[in-house]
């Protein structure tokens, strides 16, 4: 297949480890439709959520970004799509507070470059496959595209801060272990720096203080748990670091504007 492309590397398995951001994003995106499908792109619009185009031939242009044969274009939101191209496409609905929080840091359009070999591979898809295999193929292409973009651009906000030697370890600790009784001191210890150093650097890169970000992350995780499981409020509280349901409920309402008990119906309706 010629020169190896980032999209056809052996790296996709990395997303299955721990609680990396794209892990959580893909847990919260649902394929809208019957998996892989071939589309003729000409004056159409991307659908709400995330839309993926793996280009087989021709070119697609979205918001000033152009994808050619072998490239993958990921579009966020409903925007005009121009060009004369054949592509394998899939649309994803972003479900749940955690996935929406992660998707919000993506650009409106990103292009992950590929090769002629990629185009040949995509050309073998979209011939009527349905079910689990087709969905997993779309997921694999999506993950490779997102990771290639992240490695190249590093994103913005907290996503970019993941690569920082001080803030990165702290963010990963929060994401992976939200139940721990974190304090500013214990978070600073994760990075091996003083509390003042962490507080200043974290706020500069992420845009909020460490403990504020931690609370928002915990409440996003909690909302997903309340929506997707039958766990009690007290059980969810413990899973996100609260010893009692009362303190958890107060924090949850402060962040979301409604109580955990209301979340099961309200979050499910907007998921």
C-alpha positions as CSV (number, residue, x, y, z in Angstrom):
1,X,0.0,0.0,0.0
2,X,3.0,2.3,-0.3
3,X,4.1,4.8,2.2
4,X,2.6,4.2,5.7
5,X,0.2,6.9,6.7
6,X,-0.6,8.0,10.3
7,X,-4.1,6.8,9.6
8,X,-2.9,3.3,8.8
9,X,-0.4,2.9,11.7
10,X,-0.4,0.4,14.5
11,X,-1.3,3.1,17.1
12,X,-5.1,2.9,17.4
13,X,-4.8,0.3,20.2
14,X,-3.5,3.1,22.4
15,X,-7.0,4.5,22.8
16,X,-8.1,1.4,24.7
17,X,-5.8,2.1,27.6
18,X,-7.0,4.0,30.7
19,X,-9.2,7.0,30.3
20,X,-7.7,8.9,27.5
21,X,-9.8,11.8,26.2
22,X,-10.6,10.1,22.8
23,X,-11.6,7.0,24.7
24,X,-14.3,8.9,26.5
25,X,-15.3,10.8,23.4
26,X,-15.9,7.6,21.5
27,X,-17.9,6.1,24.3
28,X,-20.2,9.0,24.0
29,X,-20.6,9.1,20.2
30,X,-23.3,6.9,18.6
31,X,-23.3,6.1,14.9
32,X,-26.4,7.6,13.3
33,X,-27.3,5.1,10.6
34,X,-26.3,1.7,9.5
35,X,-22.5,2.0,9.7
36,X,-20.3,2.6,6.7
37,X,-21.9,4.2,3.6
38,X,-20.6,5.6,0.4
39,X,-21.8,9.2,-0.4
40,X,-21.4,11.5,-3.4
41,X,-20.5,14.9,-2.0
42,X,-21.8,17.9,-3.9
43,X,-23.3,20.9,-2.1
44,X,-24.5,18.9,0.9
45,X,-24.4,19.8,4.6
46,X,-22.7,17.9,7.4
47,X,-25.2,16.7,10.1
48,X,-25.3,17.9,13.7
49,X,-22.8,16.1,15.9
50,X,-19.7,14.8,14.2
51,X,-19.5,13.7,10.6
52,X,-16.6,11.7,9.1
53,X,-15.7,11.6,5.4
54,X,-12.9,9.2,4.3
55,X,-12.2,10.4,0.8
56,X,-12.0,7.8,-2.0
57,X,-11.7,10.2,-4.9
58,X,-12.1,13.9,-5.7
59,X,-11.9,16.7,-3.1
60,X,-14.1,18.0,-0.3
61,X,-13.9,21.5,1.1
62,X,-15.3,22.6,4.5
63,X,-14.6,25.9,6.1
64,X,-11.5,26.5,4.1
65,X,-10.0,23.0,4.7
66,X,-9.7,20.6,1.7
67,X,-9.5,16.8,1.9
68,X,-8.3,14.8,-1.1
69,X,-8.0,11.1,-1.9
70,X,-6.9,9.1,1.2
71,X,-7.6,12.0,3.6
72,X,-10.1,11.9,6.4
73,X,-12.2,15.0,7.2
74,X,-14.1,15.3,10.5
75,X,-16.7,18.0,10.8
76,X,-18.3,19.3,13.9
77,X,-21.8,20.6,13.5
78,X,-24.1,21.3,10.6
79,X,-22.0,23.2,8.0
80,X,-21.9,23.4,4.2
81,X,-19.8,20.7,2.4
82,X,-18.5,21.6,-1.0
83,X,-16.7,19.6,-3.7
84,X,-17.1,16.7,-6.1
85,X,-16.0,13.6,-4.3
86,X,-16.8,10.0,-3.4
87,X,-16.3,9.3,0.2
88,X,-17.1,6.8,2.9
89,X,-19.1,8.6,5.5
90,X,-20.5,8.2,9.0
91,X,-22.4,10.6,11.3
92,X,-22.1,10.5,15.0
93,X,-24.4,11.9,17.6
94,X,-22.5,13.1,20.7
95,X,-24.2,11.6,23.8
96,X,-23.7,12.7,27.4
97,X,-22.0,15.5,29.2
98,X,-18.5,14.0,29.2
99,X,-18.5,13.4,25.4
100,X,-20.0,16.8,24.7
101,X,-17.3,18.4,26.9
102,X,-14.6,16.6,25.0
103,X,-16.1,17.3,21.5
104,X,-16.3,21.0,22.3
105,X,-12.5,21.3,22.1
106,X,-12.4,20.0,18.6
107,X,-12.2,22.4,15.7
108,X,-15.2,22.8,13.4
109,X,-13.3,20.9,10.7
110,X,-10.1,19.0,10.8
111,X,-8.3,17.1,8.1
112,X,-6.0,14.1,8.8
113,X,-3.8,13.5,5.8
114,X,-3.7,10.1,4.1
115,X,-2.1,8.4,1.1
116,X,-3.2,6.7,-2.1
117,X,-3.1,3.5,-0.1
118,X,-5.7,4.9,2.3
119,X,-7.9,5.8,-0.6
120,X,-7.7,2.3,-2.0
121,X,-8.6,0.9,1.5
122,X,-11.6,3.3,1.8
123,X,-12.7,2.3,-1.6
124,X,-13.2,-1.3,-0.4
125,X,-15.7,0.0,2.2
126,X,-19.2,1.4,1.9
127,X,-20.6,-1.4,-0.2
128,X,-23.5,-2.3,2.1
129,X,-21.8,-3.4,5.3
130,X,-23.9,-3.1,8.4
131,X,-23.7,-4.0,12.0
132,X,-20.8,-4.2,14.5
133,X,-18.0,-4.7,12.0
134,X,-19.0,-1.6,10.0
135,X,-19.4,0.5,13.1
136,X,-16.0,-0.6,14.4
137,X,-14.4,0.3,11.1
138,X,-15.8,3.8,11.3
139,X,-14.7,4.1,14.9
140,X,-11.2,3.0,14.0
141,X,-10.9,5.6,11.2
142,X,-12.4,8.3,13.4
143,X,-9.9,7.5,16.3
144,X,-6.9,7.5,13.9
145,X,-8.0,10.9,12.5
146,X,-8.5,12.5,15.9
147,X,-5.2,11.2,17.2
148,X,-3.3,12.3,14.2
149,X,-4.8,15.8,14.5
150,X,-4.1,15.9,18.3
151,X,-0.4,14.8,17.8
152,X,0.0,17.4,15.1
153,X,-2.0,20.4,16.5
154,X,-2.3,19.5,20.3
155,X,-5.7,21.2,20.4
156,X,-6.6,24.0,22.7
157,X,-7.5,24.5,26.3
158,X,-7.2,21.5,28.6
159,X,-6.7,19.2,25.6
160,X,-3.5,21.1,24.7
161,X,-2.5,21.1,28.4
162,X,-2.4,17.3,28.4
163,X,1.0,17.6,26.7
164,X,2.4,20.0,29.3
165,X,4.9,18.4,31.7
166,X,3.3,20.0,34.8
167,X,-0.4,20.1,34.0
168,X,-0.6,17.0,31.9
169,X,0.0,14.5,34.7
170,X,-2.6,16.3,36.9
171,X,-5.3,16.2,34.2
172,X,-4.7,12.5,33.6
173,X,-4.9,11.9,37.3
174,X,-8.2,13.7,37.6
175,X,-9.6,11.9,34.5
176,X,-8.5,8.5,35.6
177,X,-9.2,8.7,39.3
178,X,-12.1,11.2,40.0
179,X,-13.0,9.3,43.2
180,X,-9.8,10.2,45.0
181,X,-10.0,12.9,47.7
182,X,-7.9,15.3,45.7
183,X,-6.6,18.5,47.2
184,X,-4.4,21.1,45.6
185,X,-1.5,19.7,47.5
186,X,-2.1,16.1,46.4
187,X,-2.6,17.2,42.8
188,X,0.7,19.2,42.9
189,X,2.4,16.1,44.2
190,X,1.3,14.3,41.0
191,X,3.3,16.8,39.0
192,X,6.1,17.2,41.5
193,X,5.7,20.9,41.9
194,X,4.6,23.4,44.5
195,X,0.9,24.2,44.9
196,X,1.4,27.8,43.7
197,X,3.3,26.6,40.6
198,X,0.5,24.2,39.7
199,X,-2.3,26.7,40.4
200,X,-0.8,29.4,38.2
201,X,0.2,27.1,35.3
202,X,-3.1,25.2,35.4
203,X,-5.2,28.3,35.3
204,X,-3.1,29.8,32.4
205,X,-3.3,26.7,30.2
206,X,-6.8,25.3,31.1
207,X,-8.6,28.5,31.9
208,X,-9.8,27.6,35.4
209,X,-8.3,26.7,38.7
210,X,-7.5,23.0,39.3
211,X,-10.2,22.3,41.8
212,X,-12.8,24.1,39.7
213,X,-11.9,22.0,36.7
214,X,-12.0,18.8,39.0
215,X,-15.5,19.6,40.1
216,X,-16.8,20.2,36.6
217,X,-15.2,17.0,35.4
218,X,-16.6,15.0,38.3
219,X,-20.1,16.4,37.6
220,X,-19.9,15.6,33.9
221,X,-18.9,12.0,34.8
222,X,-21.7,11.9,37.4
223,X,-24.3,13.0,34.9
224,X,-23.3,10.2,32.5
225,X,-23.4,7.7,35.3
226,X,-26.9,8.8,36.4
227,X,-28.2,8.7,32.9
228,X,-26.6,5.3,31.9
229,X,-26.9,3.3,35.0
230,X,-29.4,2.4,37.8
231,X,-26.9,3.3,40.5
232,X,-28.2,5.3,43.4
233,X,-27.3,8.9,43.9
234,X,-25.1,7.9,46.9
235,X,-23.3,5.3,44.8
236,X,-22.6,7.8,42.1
237,X,-21.4,10.3,44.6
238,X,-18.8,7.9,45.9
239,X,-17.6,7.1,42.4
240,X,-16.8,10.8,41.8
241,X,-15.2,11.5,45.1
242,X,-18.0,12.5,47.5
243,X,-18.4,10.8,50.8
244,X,-22.1,11.8,51.2
245,X,-25.0,12.4,48.8
246,X,-25.8,15.8,50.3
247,X,-22.5,17.4,49.4
248,X,-22.5,15.8,46.0
249,X,-26.1,16.9,45.3
250,X,-25.3,20.5,46.2
251,X,-22.2,20.5,43.9
252,X,-24.1,18.8,41.1
253,X,-26.9,21.4,41.2
254,X,-24.4,24.2,41.3
255,X,-22.8,23.0,38.1
256,X,-25.8,21.7,36.1
257,X,-28.6,23.8,37.5
258,X,-30.7,20.8,38.5
259,X,-30.5,18.0,41.1
260,X,-29.1,14.5,40.5
261,X,-32.5,13.0,40.9
262,X,-33.8,15.2,38.1
263,X,-30.9,14.3,35.9
264,X,-32.1,10.8,35.0
265,X,-34.9,12.3,32.9
266,X,-33.4,15.6,31.9
267,X,-30.0,14.3,30.9
268,X,-31.5,11.4,29.0
269,X,-33.7,13.7,27.1
270,X,-30.8,15.8,25.9
271,X,-28.2,13.0,25.6
